[in-house]
Every structure is written in C-alpha cells, then in structure tokens.
Amino acid sequence: MIKPTYTAVCERAERWWAVRVEELPGVFTQVRRLDQAEAMARDAIAQMLGVPDTTFEVDVQPVVPADLRRLVAEA
C-alpha cells in the first residue's frame, strides 16, 4: 500500500523554523532546529487527520534565502 506524502515547508523566522503543511491548510508548527521538523510535522498531521503518525510520509522542504544558497554553492 502506498502511503500519502505531505510536504512540510520550513521557513526561518528569527530563531525558529516555521513549518506549514502545504496539503493541509491550517496545519502549522514550529521548531528550533530543522532536524526536528519531520517529527513535529508528523505529529501535527496525525492530530489533524486523527490517524497514526505511521500511516503517511513527510517530505521536509526548507526554504533557503537566495544569498545563503549562493554562499553554499560557492563553498
């Protein structure tokens, strides 16, 4: 059985990452570190849908500003 995949878009908001789930309007969370985004998004999705957090996949997509992308590419 193929599990549905939800996209967790992560945008920096000062010292936090704001996480929104594109496919589910109104599902938001926040994390201090990007490595926490999948677990927090998974929990928020499961809560919203009323399903176990193992019944779907989460694709974490960080939004990186252009100037930072350029610095990473140069390195």
Secondary structure, DSSP 4 states (H G I P E B T S, - for coil): -PPPEEEEEEEEETTEEEEEETTSTT-EEEESSGGGHHHHHHHHHHHHHTS-TTSSEEEEEEE--HHHHHHHHH-
